[in-house]
Amino acid sequence: MILGCIGDDFTGSSDLANTLAKGGMRTVQFNGVPSIPADPAVEAGVVALKTRTIPAAVAVQQSLAALDWLRRQGCRQFLFKYCSTFDSTPAGNIGPVLDALSEALGAARAIVCPAFPATGRSIYQGHLFVNDRLLSESGMEKHPLTPMTDPDLRRWLALQTPQQIGHVAYGAVAKGPEAIADAIETAAATGARYLVVDAIRDEDLAAIGKAAAGDILLSGGSGIALGLPENFRRAGLIGSAGSEWMGAEGPSAALCGSCSTMSRRQIAEHRARFPAREADADSIVAGVAYSAEYAEWVIAEQSAGGPPLVYSSAEPNAVAMAQKRFGRERVAQAVEGFFAALARELVTRGVRRLVTAGGETSGAVVSALAIPSFEIGPEIDPGVPSLRAGDTGMTLALKSGNFGGPDFFAKAARVLAGDLGR
């Protein structure tokens, strides 16, 4: 294995694995830290964790365990992958995990670049934009677990780490890899450990990747990996990889626990054409939303032509009210537990194509199904690949909240069945 990656959630990890596979690397997503060595043919390993919103000390412990396993596989470079909207709180977990990884690797610096212009995320003057809005005006400021109220990545990261934060401005980035490398050296020479790097085009990310070819540790969204496969190819470490995608036959279902703006739009689009049923937070917390009942409903609605959708994705004000009544952690744990139990019920009843939306929901589902790893298939929408769950015969799609087009649920189900015409 050449490149070792650590993702802080399951959807983001599949996004990263998709980017690397498209770049021609033999890529496998491992769900949790494996207990056995990887196949020697794997060139890029992505260890998907569920550490975004857990206590920082636990996130650090799990991330270091993943790093230890990846180092034992022979990796030469490491990437810490977090959300392209930098989802975190003033206490972490991005800063504490970066501190632990850089200390363990002896890394004097690490790039910080969650940009991915293809999915609407760009960085300019150290500020993160979602499409044409600052992060703090994009809807992310109302996120139920990690409200992002400051778009300045330097200020936000400085709350999470005692290390000095530097900046590589777009003026240098626009000039290409050599100028970027010089700017990185200059910023690091001032004592900055973490360097926020501007990027407004996908081409910028490829140039940043080339400039950082010699760095042992990188961090960012999946976009920062765009230039890495070519680095390894130039060094003669990889060739070209590809595999034929085989879809799965059988019943399908879509599960959505994301409250993002795009997820709510996708729900509305799907509900207008296909079966959809809500499981509201009050019913879930009260224990009267029974997973077995919802699973039976999904199976009964299979003839509708699109995947039956079960969702718990209220407007931000409704989410805030539920959190006020029951507590933020209780609501989050109950919703994740409901979707985990529902996924198990669905698989028991023969569902073989499963679409999930939301990082926490996807992580709960994959953990509940105890899927050890994924083979990476064709991209469904930018940042969202199709996945094959080993020898189970199942295919899945794990979508971050704001990713995908309005018709994502139906489109994903078709690709998971092997229909690449979308």
Secondary structure, DSSP 8 states (H G I E B T S, - for coil): --EEEEESSHHHHHHHHHHHHHTT--EEEEES--SS---TT-SEEEEE---SSS-HHHHHHHHHHHHHHHHHTT-SEEEEE--TT---BTTBSHHHHHHHHHHHHT-S-EEEE--BGGGTEEEETTEEEETTEEGGGTTGGG-SSS-----BHHHHHHTT-SS-EEEE-HHHHTT-HHHHHHHHHHHHHTT-SEEEE-B-SHHHHHHHHHHTTT-SEEEESGGGGTTHHHHHHHTTS------------S-EEEEE---SHHHHHHHHHHHTTS-EEE--HHHHHHT-S-HHHHHHHHHHTGGGSS--EEE----HHHHHHHHHHH-HHHHHHHHHHHHHHHHHHHHHTT--EEEEESHHHHHHHHHHHT--EEEEEEEEETTEEEEE-TTSS-EEEEE-TT-S-TTHHHHHHHHHTT-TT-
